[in-house]
């Protein structure tokens, strides 16, 4: 998996919906870098934290696809899986 780094300031934008576009663009880059189509990210939902302390978020794309992304403590992003795979394995709904 490839990781994309971003600053702590970008993470703060998650709490400001009107300014969230830069975060959405970063999530889109992680999704597409793994070979998945995602014309644009239309919605983001925080799912929680992993046992290692990484943040877990779901991202919905304009083409209807949904994906799960991990925000590591060093502020890098990792693609985890599609939401359908994540939901099957974890029992947690993305949206």
C-alpha positions in Angstrom: 0.0 0.0 0.0 1.2 3.5 -0.8 1.0 6.2 1.9 0.5 9.9 1.2 1.6 12.3 3.9 -0.3 15.4 4.9 0.0 18.0 7.7 -1.8 18.1 11.0 -3.6 21.2 9.8 -5.4 19.1 7.1 -6.7 16.8 9.8 -8.3 19.7 11.5 -10.2 20.5 8.4 -12.2 17.3 8.9 -14.2 19.1 11.5 -14.9 22.1 9.2 -17.2 20.8 6.4 -16.9 24.0 4.4 -13.2 23.6 4.2 -13.0 19.8 3.8 -12.2 19.7 0.1 -8.4 19.4 0.5 -9.0 16.3 2.7 -11.4 14.9 0.2 -8.8 15.3 -2.5 -6.2 13.5 -0.4 -8.6 10.6 0.2 -9.4 10.5 -3.5 -5.6 10.3 -4.3 -5.2 7.3 -1.9 -8.2 5.5 -3.4 -7.1 6.1 -7.0 -3.4 5.2 -6.2 -4.7 1.7 -5.3 -6.3 1.4 -8.7 -9.9 2.1 -7.8 -12.1 4.6 -9.6 -13.1 7.7 -7.6 -13.9 10.8 -9.7 -14.4 12.8 -6.5 -15.1 12.2 -2.8 -18.5 13.4 -1.9 -18.8 12.3 1.7 -16.5 11.3 4.6 -17.5 9.5 7.8 -15.2 8.9 10.8 -15.6 5.2 11.7 -13.3 5.2 14.8 -9.8 4.1 15.8 -7.9 0.9 15.3 -6.2 -0.8 18.2 -3.0 0.8 17.1 -4.5 4.3 17.4 -4.9 4.9 13.7 -8.1 6.8 12.6 -10.4 4.9 10.3 -12.6 6.8 7.9 -15.0 5.9 5.1 -15.1 7.9 1.9 -17.9 7.8 -0.6 -17.1 8.6 -4.2 -19.3 10.4 -6.8 -19.4 7.1 -8.9 -21.1 5.3 -5.9 -18.1 3.4 -4.7 -17.2 3.5 -1.0 -13.9 2.9 0.5 -12.2 2.7 3.9 -9.0 4.7 4.6 -6.6 4.6 7.6 -5.1 7.8 9.0 -1.9 6.7 10.7 -0.4 8.5 13.7 2.4 9.9 11.5 -0.3 11.6 9.4 0.0 9.3 6.4 -3.0 7.7 4.7 -3.4 4.0 3.8 -6.1 2.4 1.7 -7.7 -0.4 3.7 -10.5 -1.8 1.5 -13.9 -1.2 -0.1 -16.7 -0.6 2.3 -18.4 -3.8 1.4 -15.3 -5.9 2.3 -14.8 -3.8 5.5 -18.4 -4.3 6.5 -18.3 -8.0 5.9 -15.1 -8.5 8.0 -15.8 -6.0 10.8 -19.5 -6.0 11.0 -19.4 -2.1 11.1 -21.4 -0.2 8.5 -19.5 2.5 6.6 -22.5 4.8 6.0 
